[in-house]
Amino acid sequence: MTGWLFLGACWLIPLLVGGGTNSQPPAPRADKPFRDPFVDVRGDRYTLPGPDDCQAIVLIFVGYDCPISNSYAPEVVRLCKEYTPHKVAFCVVYADADITPDDARQHAQEYGYTCPAILDPQMKLARAVEATVKPEAAVLSPHGELLYRGRINDLYLDYGKKRPQPTKHDLKEALNAILAKKPVPVPRTKAVGCYIDFPDKKED
């Protein structure tokens, strides 16, 4: 899938601050618009789709070694199959500085991800949408507006606390509203999972 997603002034590459690693994305920096191509797990260039290609973009931040993230893989695959025909573009994002392309590719194959899967070792996408958890979903308009960020559903109440079945399907409800040209009823929810580890490295 091709096409540039030009993110506006609110989607800017942040400047890393602080000491050590942390689970909170640093504040955005205002001098570098975020619009670079990425590398997918096959080693190919990938750019987020634009207005001519889709009605919405769903970024799913996953952790290859996170049990909660992995448990959501079947639901991510199901949602991808359900909404791709409606011109909703899904993309799995490995926001991890240590994972190798081979390991990411193997993980994507093992868990059945058929949508594009990309590497985000510098956490550019994670910072841009302020994602902090794996798994966490971020839904963008084709023009870069953040329409929803948070959990996929409420299957997990907290760490070690899991419902037999989810009672709220937050990502699905957000997508249904977007496709109906309506505001997302709850645009922010709290995701439960493993924290994204933001390295303490300042960008040049």
Backbone as JSON, one array per atom type, in Angstrom:
{
  "sequence": "MTGWLFLGACWLIPLLVGGGTNSQPPAPRADKPFRDPFVDVRGDRYTLPGPDDCQAIVLIFVGYDCPISNSYAPEVVRLCKEYTPHKVAFCVVYADADITPDDARQHAQEYGYTCPAILDPQMKLARAVEATVKPEAAVLSPHGELLYRGRINDLYLDYGKKRPQPTKHDLKEALNAILAKKPVPVPRTKAVGCYIDFPDKKED",
  "N": [[0.86, -1.18, 0.0], [0.59, 2.17, -0.86], [1.34, 5.69, -0.68], [1.5, 8.89, 0.75], [1.23, 9.88, 4.12], [0.7, 12.89, 5.33], [1.41, 14.3, 8.19], [0.1, 16.78, 10.27], [0.9, 19.81, 12.08], [0.56, 18.89, 14.63], [1.56, 16.34, 14.65], [4.48, 15.7, 15.27], [7.95, 14.94, 15.29], [9.3, 14.01, 18.38], [11.51, 15.4, 20.88], [13.74, 13.57, 22.69], [13.93, 13.33, 26.17], [15.19, 13.42, 29.57], [16.36, 10.82, 31.87], [17.68, 7.51, 31.48], [15.4, 4.84, 30.58], [11.91, 5.02, 29.74], [8.32, 4.95, 30.07], [6.81, 6.91, 29.02], [5.99, 8.99, 26.32], [8.15, 11.55, 25.09], [7.71, 15.17, 24.98], [6.43, 16.68, 21.97], [8.6, 17.89, 19.36], [8.99, 20.89, 17.53], [10.13, 21.22, 15.01], [10.45, 19.28, 13.09], [8.52, 17.8, 10.84], [6.58, 14.84, 10.89], [6.88, 12.51, 8.53], [8.25, 10.52, 7.25], [9.19, 7.63, 5.28], [8.79, 4.18, 6.27], [10.3, 1.02, 7.23], [9.28, -2.18, 6.41], [8.59, -5.5, 7.79], [9.66, -7.18, 5.94], [11.72, -5.86, 4.87], [11.14, -3.95, 3.01], [10.31, -0.65, 1.72], [7.84, 1.36, 3.28], [5.05, 3.45, 3.29], [2.67, 5.35, 5.08], [-0.77, 5.23, 4.17], [-2.59, 7.67, 2.18], [-5.2, 10.21, 1.67], [-6.35, 9.38, -0.78], [-6.29, 6.69, -0.64], [-7.55, 5.48, 1.54], [-10.11, 5.45, 4.15], [-9.57, 5.63, 6.8], [-6.84, 5.09, 9.08], [-5.47, 2.5, 10.92], [-3.34, 2.01, 13.48], [-1.69, -0.51, 15.12], [-0.01, -1.03, 17.93], [2.29, -3.37, 18.86], [3.77, -5.92, 20.95], [6.3, -8.21, 20.67], [7.13, -9.93, 22.65], [5.25, -9.75, 24.59], [2.75, -11.07, 26.5], [0.03, -10.22, 26.78], [-0.3, -8.54, 24.58], [0.15, -10.41, 22.51], [-2.03, -12.06, 22.9], [-4.08, -10.64, 21.81], [-3.84, -10.86, 19.1], [-5.53, -12.58, 17.41], [-7.95, -11.1, 17.45], [-7.13, -8.67, 16.3], [-6.49, -9.57, 13.72], [-9.02, -10.42, 12.93], [-10.51, -8.0, 12.96], [-9.11, -6.6, 11.01], [-9.73, -8.09, 8.71], [-12.46, -7.62, 8.65], [-12.76, -4.83, 8.31], [-11.03, -3.88, 6.33], [-12.16, -4.17, 3.69], [-13.78, -1.92, 3.73], [-12.17, 0.18, 3.23], [-10.44, 0.78, 5.31], [-7.31, 1.09, 6.56], [-5.05, -1.09, 7.97], [-2.23, -1.41, 10.13], [0.36, -3.05, 11.63], [2.56, -2.23, 14.23], [5.82, -2.45, 15.28], [7.06, -1.17, 17.87], [9.87, -1.02, 19.01], [13.15, -1.01, 20.06], [14.97, -3.05, 19.97], [14.16, -5.37, 18.62], [14.78, -7.53, 15.89], [14.59, -7.37, 12.27], [14.17, -9.95, 11.22], [13.16, -11.36, 13.45], [10.83, -9.89, 13.9], [9.47, -10.35, 11.5], [9.11, -13.11, 11.66], [7.5, -13.23, 13.94], [5.21, -11.82, 13.07], [4.3, -13.56, 11.09], [3.84, -15.86, 12.59], [1.72, -15.09, 14.24], [-0.24, -14.53, 12.47], [-0.63, -12.06, 11.17], [-1.81, -10.3, 8.52], [-1.92, -7.81, 7.49], [0.05, -4.85, 6.62], [3.16, -4.82, 8.36], [5.31, -3.02, 10.33], [8.55, -1.67, 11.23], [9.45, 0.27, 14.01], [11.8, 1.44, 15.34], [12.83, 3.75, 16.51], [10.66, 4.76, 17.74], [9.03, 6.65, 16.47], [6.41, 6.74, 15.42], [5.01, 5.93, 17.7], [5.54, 8.03, 19.46], [4.42, 10.12, 18.02], [1.67, 9.67, 18.1], [1.36, 9.44, 20.75], [1.29, 6.94, 21.98], [1.66, 4.47, 24.52], [1.57, 1.86, 25.33], [1.64, -1.69, 24.73], [-0.59, -4.07, 23.74], [-1.81, -1.29, 21.84], [-4.15, 0.78, 20.23], [-4.26, 3.15, 17.59], [-6.14, 5.39, 15.79], [-6.14, 7.09, 12.82], [-7.19, 9.83, 10.79], [-7.13, 10.05, 7.16], [-5.74, 12.37, 6.75], [-4.17, 12.72, 8.93], [-5.21, 13.34, 11.44], [-5.7, 12.52, 14.81], [-8.04, 10.29, 15.73], [-8.87, 8.31, 17.45], [-7.48, 6.72, 20.31], [-6.27, 4.05, 22.21], [-7.44, 1.2, 24.03], [-8.09, -2.0, 22.45], [-10.26, -3.59, 23.07], [-12.18, -4.23, 26.1], [-11.2, -6.54, 27.32], [-9.16, -7.05, 29.14], [-9.07, -6.05, 32.45], [-7.06, -5.18, 34.09], [-3.59, -5.75, 34.82], [-3.2, -9.19, 34.95], [-5.89, -9.46, 35.38], [-8.55, -10.57, 33.82], [-11.39, -10.58, 31.76], [-13.95, -13.07, 31.05], [-15.08, -12.63, 28.53], [-14.92, -9.79, 26.36], [-16.68, -6.75, 27.17], [-16.9, -4.3, 26.08], [-16.22, -3.02, 22.91], [-14.06, -1.15, 21.93], [-12.34, -0.18, 19.84], [-13.63, -1.16, 17.56], [-16.11, 0.18, 17.82], [-15.23, 2.79, 17.49], [-14.31, 2.74, 14.82], [-16.7, 2.14, 13.48], [-18.14, 4.48, 13.96], [-16.53, 6.37, 12.65], [-16.7, 5.51, 9.97], [-19.36, 5.98, 9.59], [-19.35, 8.67, 9.44], [-19.45, 10.1, 11.81], [-18.72, 11.58, 15.05], [-16.22, 10.0, 17.08], [-17.4, 8.17, 19.78], [-16.1, 7.7, 22.29], [-13.14, 8.94, 22.43], [-10.68, 8.45, 23.69], [-9.24, 5.86, 25.49], [-8.07, 3.72, 28.14], [-5.39, 1.64, 27.64], [-4.38, -1.7, 28.39], [-1.46, -3.43, 29.01], [1.92, -4.18, 27.99], [4.43, -1.81, 28.68], [5.62, 0.55, 26.29], [8.99, 0.97, 25.63], [10.8, 3.75, 25.78], [13.75, 4.84, 24.46], [16.49, 6.61, 25.96], [17.54, 8.84, 24.16], [18.7, 11.5, 22.37], [17.44, 13.11, 19.5], [19.12, 13.97, 16.49]],
  "CA": [[0.0, 0.0, 0.0], [1.44, 3.33, -0.97], [0.69, 6.98, -0.44], [2.06, 9.59, 1.9], [0.37, 10.5, 5.13], [1.38, 14.08, 5.82], [0.86, 14.65, 9.49], [0.18, 18.22, 10.48], [1.8, 20.33, 13.12], [0.41, 18.16, 15.88], [2.26, 15.06, 14.56], [5.86, 16.08, 15.05], [8.91, 14.08, 15.97], [9.64, 14.62, 19.64], [12.86, 15.4, 21.39], [13.82, 12.71, 23.86], [14.49, 14.0, 27.33], [15.17, 12.63, 30.78], [17.42, 9.86, 32.04], [17.26, 6.12, 31.43], [14.27, 4.56, 29.71], [10.66, 5.32, 30.41], [7.14, 4.53, 29.33], [6.06, 8.08, 28.6], [6.61, 9.64, 25.17], [8.53, 12.94, 25.35], [6.92, 16.2, 24.32], [6.79, 16.83, 20.56], [9.43, 19.02, 18.98], [8.21, 21.6, 16.52], [10.89, 21.57, 13.84], [10.56, 18.16, 12.15], [7.24, 17.13, 10.59], [6.7, 13.39, 10.81], [6.33, 12.03, 7.27], [9.24, 9.67, 6.62], [8.8, 6.24, 5.03], [9.26, 3.19, 7.23], [10.73, -0.26, 6.69], [8.42, -3.24, 6.92], [9.32, -6.66, 8.3], [10.32, -7.83, 4.81], [12.8, -5.02, 4.43], [10.67, -3.04, 1.96], [9.85, 0.67, 2.15], [6.39, 1.45, 3.48], [4.54, 4.75, 3.71], [1.27, 5.3, 5.49], [-1.64, 5.65, 3.07], [-3.16, 9.0, 2.22], [-6.65, 10.35, 1.44], [-6.82, 8.66, -1.96], [-6.15, 5.26, -0.44], [-8.3, 4.91, 2.66], [-10.96, 6.33, 4.96], [-8.96, 5.72, 8.12], [-5.64, 4.28, 9.28], [-5.41, 1.93, 12.26], [-2.02, 1.56, 13.9], [-1.74, -1.39, 16.28], [1.31, -1.17, 18.51], [2.35, -4.71, 19.42], [5.03, -6.36, 21.54], [6.49, -9.62, 20.31], [7.35, -10.71, 23.86], [4.23, -9.34, 25.57], [1.64, -12.03, 26.43], [-1.25, -9.55, 26.56], [-0.3, -8.13, 23.18], [0.0, -11.59, 21.65], [-3.38, -12.63, 23.04], [-5.0, -9.85, 21.0], [-3.58, -11.06, 17.68], [-6.71, -13.05, 16.66], [-8.92, -10.01, 17.31], [-6.58, -7.74, 15.32], [-6.66, -10.2, 12.41], [-10.45, -10.4, 12.6], [-10.89, -6.63, 12.63], [-8.49, -6.27, 9.73], [-10.54, -8.73, 7.66], [-13.8, -7.02, 8.61], [-12.8, -3.42, 7.94], [-10.25, -3.57, 5.13], [-13.03, -3.92, 2.54], [-14.38, -0.59, 3.86], [-11.08, 1.14, 3.02], [-9.73, 1.07, 6.55], [-5.97, 0.53, 6.42], [-4.46, -1.54, 9.22], [-0.78, -1.55, 10.13], [0.96, -3.48, 12.89], [3.77, -1.45, 14.47], [6.74, -2.96, 16.28], [7.75, -0.04, 18.52], [10.86, -1.73, 19.82], [14.5, -0.69, 19.58], [15.83, -4.23, 19.99], [13.71, -6.46, 17.78], [15.4, -7.58, 14.57], [13.6, -7.58, 11.2], [13.86, -11.38, 11.12], [12.28, -11.73, 14.55], [9.53, -9.26, 13.67], [8.81, -11.06, 10.41], [8.68, -14.41, 12.18], [6.38, -13.0, 14.85], [4.03, -11.46, 12.28], [3.83, -14.78, 10.44], [3.35, -16.79, 13.62], [0.43, -14.64, 14.79], [-1.21, -14.42, 11.39], [-0.89, -10.7, 10.7], [-1.79, -10.2, 7.05], [-1.79, -6.4, 7.13], [1.44, -4.42, 6.71], [3.8, -4.81, 9.68], [6.48, -2.16, 10.14], [9.46, -1.47, 12.35], [9.49, 1.64, 14.52], [12.81, 1.33, 16.4], [13.01, 5.05, 17.17], [9.36, 5.1, 18.32], [8.5, 7.87, 15.86], [4.95, 6.65, 15.39], [4.52, 5.88, 19.08], [5.58, 9.39, 20.01], [3.52, 10.99, 17.27], [0.28, 9.48, 18.56], [1.44, 9.35, 22.21], [1.02, 5.58, 22.47], [2.58, 4.07, 25.59], [1.3, 0.48, 25.74], [1.5, -2.73, 23.72], [-1.12, -3.48, 22.51], [-2.6, -0.06, 21.87], [-4.6, 1.16, 18.89], [-4.42, 4.57, 17.25], [-6.85, 5.54, 14.52], [-5.9, 8.38, 12.2], [-7.83, 10.16, 9.52], [-6.12, 10.05, 6.1], [-4.98, 13.63, 6.8], [-3.29, 12.72, 10.09], [-5.88, 13.69, 12.7], [-5.89, 11.39, 15.71], [-9.46, 10.14, 16.0], [-9.04, 7.4, 18.59], [-6.29, 6.04, 20.83], [-6.53, 3.32, 23.44], [-7.54, -0.26, 24.0], [-8.84, -2.65, 21.37], [-11.51, -3.85, 23.79], [-11.96, -4.23, 27.55], [-11.0, -7.91, 27.79], [-8.32, -6.97, 30.34], [-9.36, -4.97, 33.39], [-5.77, -4.74, 34.59], [-2.63, -6.85, 34.72], [-3.65, -10.37, 35.66], [-7.34, -9.44, 35.55], [-9.1, -10.75, 32.48], [-12.78, -11.0, 31.69], [-14.17, -14.21, 30.15], [-15.32, -12.04, 27.23], [-15.0, -8.33, 26.46], [-18.02, -6.15, 27.2], [-16.81, -3.09, 25.25], [-15.35, -3.18, 21.74], [-13.8, 0.27, 21.73], [-11.8, 0.09, 18.5], [-14.71, -1.41, 16.61], [-17.07, 1.28, 17.92], [-14.61, 3.97, 16.89], [-14.31, 2.59, 13.37], [-18.08, 2.26, 12.99], [-18.5, 5.9, 13.99], [-15.79, 7.06, 11.59], [-17.27, 5.14, 8.68], [-20.67, 6.62, 9.51], [-19.12, 10.13, 9.42], [-19.86, 10.62, 13.11], [-17.62, 11.65, 16.02], [-15.97, 8.81, 17.89], [-18.07, 8.43, 21.06], [-15.1, 7.78, 23.36], [-11.92, 8.99, 21.63], [-9.51, 8.01, 24.43], [-9.45, 4.85, 26.52], [-6.82, 3.25, 28.74], [-4.98, 0.31, 27.21], [-3.67, -2.53, 29.36], [-0.47, -4.26, 28.34], [3.32, -3.92, 28.34], [4.79, -0.45, 28.33], [6.61, 0.83, 25.27], [10.23, 1.44, 26.25], [11.36, 4.83, 24.98], [15.17, 5.0, 24.82], [16.97, 7.94, 26.31], [18.46, 9.21, 23.08], [18.26, 12.71, 21.72], [17.53, 13.1, 18.05], [20.0, 15.0, 15.9]],
  "C": [[0.9, 1.23, 0.0], [0.65, 4.58, -0.7], [1.25, 7.61, 0.81], [0.96, 10.05, 2.84], [1.13, 11.68, 5.67], [0.71, 14.49, 7.12], [1.11, 16.12, 9.74], [1.06, 18.58, 11.66], [1.69, 19.56, 14.42], [1.13, 16.83, 15.84], [3.74, 15.35, 14.25], [6.78, 15.19, 15.84], [9.36, 14.75, 17.25], [11.12, 14.58, 19.94], [12.89, 14.57, 22.67], [14.5, 13.46, 25.0], [14.5, 13.03, 28.51], [16.33, 11.66, 30.82], [16.89, 8.46, 32.03], [16.16, 5.93, 30.42], [13.0, 4.8, 30.48], [9.52, 4.91, 29.51], [6.3, 5.69, 28.85], [6.73, 8.73, 27.4], [6.96, 11.08, 25.5], [7.63, 13.91, 24.6], [7.36, 16.35, 22.87], [7.75, 18.0, 20.36], [8.85, 19.6, 17.7], [8.95, 21.85, 15.21], [11.0, 20.45, 12.8], [9.19, 17.53, 11.94], [7.46, 15.65, 10.35], [6.06, 12.89, 9.52], [7.32, 11.13, 6.54], [8.67, 8.29, 6.31], [9.4, 5.33, 6.09], [9.78, 1.97, 6.48], [9.83, -1.33, 7.27], [9.26, -4.46, 7.29], [9.99, -7.46, 7.2], [11.5, -7.03, 4.28], [12.42, -4.04, 3.33], [10.28, -1.69, 2.56], [8.33, 0.67, 2.27], [6.06, 2.87, 3.92], [3.07, 4.61, 4.07], [0.39, 5.84, 4.37], [-2.22, 7.04, 3.28], [-4.64, 9.02, 1.87], [-7.17, 9.6, 0.23], [-6.86, 7.16, -1.75], [-7.06, 4.67, 0.63], [-9.21, 5.96, 3.3], [-10.4, 6.54, 6.36], [-7.75, 4.8, 8.17], [-5.63, 3.81, 10.72], [-4.0, 1.42, 12.5], [-2.2, 0.71, 15.16], [-0.33, -1.6, 16.77], [1.37, -2.5, 19.26], [3.72, -4.95, 20.03], [5.21, -7.83, 21.3], [6.66, -10.5, 21.54], [6.36, -10.36, 24.96], [3.04, -10.28, 25.47], [0.29, -11.37, 26.17], [-1.36, -9.11, 25.11], [-0.55, -9.31, 22.26], [-1.41, -12.17, 21.74], [-4.41, -11.88, 22.21], [-4.83, -10.09, 19.51], [-4.8, -11.58, 16.91], [-7.75, -11.96, 16.45], [-8.43, -8.97, 16.29], [-6.77, -8.29, 13.91], [-8.12, -10.15, 11.98], [-10.91, -9.0, 12.2], [-10.32, -6.19, 11.29], [-9.32, -6.85, 8.58], [-11.9, -8.05, 7.52], [-13.79, -5.62, 8.01], [-11.95, -3.04, 6.73], [-11.12, -3.37, 3.9], [-13.72, -2.56, 2.57], [-13.33, 0.52, 3.77], [-10.53, 1.67, 4.33], [-8.39, 0.35, 6.46], [-5.42, 0.18, 7.79], [-2.94, -1.68, 9.05], [-0.33, -1.93, 11.53], [2.3, -2.77, 13.04], [4.58, -2.09, 15.59], [7.56, -1.79, 16.82], [8.74, -0.61, 19.52], [12.24, -1.47, 19.23], [15.36, -1.92, 19.4], [15.41, -5.34, 19.03], [14.38, -6.39, 16.4], [14.31, -7.76, 13.51], [13.21, -9.05, 11.07], [12.91, -11.83, 12.21], [10.89, -11.14, 14.38], [8.77, -9.98, 12.57], [8.3, -12.42, 10.88], [7.47, -14.26, 13.1], [5.11, -12.68, 14.08], [3.44, -12.68, 11.59], [3.2, -15.73, 11.45], [1.96, -16.4, 14.11], [-0.56, -14.25, 13.7], [-1.52, -13.02, 10.92], [-0.74, -10.64, 9.19], [-1.69, -8.76, 6.58], [-0.3, -6.02, 7.15], [1.93, -4.4, 8.16], [5.12, -4.08, 9.54], [7.3, -2.04, 11.41], [9.49, 0.0, 12.72], [10.52, 1.71, 15.65], [13.07, 2.63, 17.14], [11.72, 5.57, 17.79], [8.79, 6.38, 17.74], [6.97, 7.86, 15.84], [4.38, 6.66, 16.8], [4.49, 7.26, 19.69], [4.54, 10.28, 19.33], [2.08, 10.88, 17.75], [0.19, 9.36, 20.08], [0.98, 7.99, 22.73], [2.06, 5.21, 23.51], [2.51, 2.58, 25.92], [1.25, -0.43, 24.51], [0.61, -3.82, 24.31], [-1.89, -2.18, 22.78], [-2.93, 0.32, 20.43], [-4.65, 2.67, 18.75], [-5.06, 4.65, 15.88], [-6.66, 6.96, 14.04], [-6.83, 8.59, 11.02], [-6.75, 10.12, 8.44], [-5.27, 11.31, 6.09], [-4.13, 13.74, 8.07], [-3.91, 13.11, 11.4], [-6.07, 12.44, 13.54], [-7.35, 11.33, 16.14], [-9.75, 9.25, 17.2], [-7.67, 6.88, 19.01], [-6.67, 5.32, 22.11], [-6.63, 1.83, 23.21], [-8.31, -0.75, 22.78], [-10.22, -3.02, 21.89], [-11.18, -3.94, 25.27], [-11.78, -5.63, 28.11], [-10.16, -7.92, 29.08], [-8.75, -5.77, 31.18], [-8.08, -4.33, 33.88], [-4.82, -5.91, 34.4], [-3.11, -8.02, 35.57], [-5.14, -10.44, 35.89], [-8.0, -9.43, 34.18], [-10.54, -11.21, 32.56], [-12.89, -12.27, 30.84], [-14.38, -13.75, 28.71], [-15.35, -10.52, 27.38], [-16.45, -7.85, 26.47], [-18.07, -4.86, 26.38], [-15.8, -3.32, 24.14], [-14.99, -1.79, 21.23], [-13.29, 0.6, 20.33], [-12.87, -0.11, 17.44], [-15.74, -0.28, 16.62], [-16.52, 2.56, 17.3], [-14.64, 3.9, 15.38], [-15.72, 2.71, 12.8], [-18.52, 3.72, 12.94], [-17.81, 6.65, 12.85], [-16.38, 6.76, 10.22], [-18.66, 5.73, 8.48], [-20.58, 8.15, 9.5], [-19.61, 10.79, 10.7], [-18.64, 10.74, 14.02], [-17.45, 10.33, 16.76], [-16.54, 9.05, 19.29], [-17.12, 8.57, 22.24], [-13.73, 7.77, 22.68], [-10.66, 8.56, 22.35], [-9.93, 6.98, 25.47], [-8.08, 4.39, 27.02], [-6.53, 1.83, 28.29], [-4.23, -0.39, 28.34], [-2.71, -3.43, 28.6], [0.92, -3.95, 28.85], [3.69, -2.52, 27.87], [5.8, -0.41, 27.18], [7.82, 1.46, 25.95], [10.87, 2.49, 25.36], [12.81, 5.05, 25.38], [15.5, 6.45, 25.14], [18.04, 8.35, 25.3], [17.92, 10.44, 22.4], [18.44, 12.6, 20.21], [18.44, 14.23, 17.57], [19.17, 16.07, 15.22]]
}
